[in-house]
Amino acid sequence: MEAIFVSFTITYRQAVKTKVDNYVIEKVKEKRLENNLSQADLAYELGMSVGFIGKVESRKYSSHYNVKHLNDLAKILKCSPQDFLPKKPI
């Protein structure tokens, strides 16, 4: 019996967040810090892992907040979801 070996390459894409993702993430982080909340505190309130918040706030990972997250974050941080969005398109 003849063995067949298959060779393949896995390509990893660089984690890229859009400009609007970065803007939103920075606004959430500003509000988090204004409210004296750690990443762990925010994760607990949001019902997410601390690792998720860390990945969102890190430029190394493509993780970002979705619309449901923004609504829940606004409740937690006592503001409007609009406070996280730019006034004009980026």
Residue pairs with C-beta under 8 A, 6 or more apart in sequence:
15 59
15 60
15 61
15 62
16 62
17 25
17 59
17 62
17 64
19 90
20 86
20 90
21 64
22 59
23 85
23 86
23 90
24 64
24 65
24 70
24 84
24 85
25 56
25 57
25 64
25 65
27 83
27 84
27 85
28 65
28 70
28 73
28 77
28 84
29 57
31 73
31 77
31 79
31 83
31 84
32 39
32 42
32 77
34 77
35 77
35 78
37 45
37 77
39 50
39 53
39 54
39 57
40 50
40 53
42 53
42 73
42 76
43 49
43 50
43 52
43 53
45 76
46 53
46 69
46 72
46 73
46 76
47 72
52 63
55 61
55 63
56 63
56 64
56 65
65 73
65 84
67 81
70 81
70 84
71 81
73 81
73 84
74 80
74 81
74 83
74 84
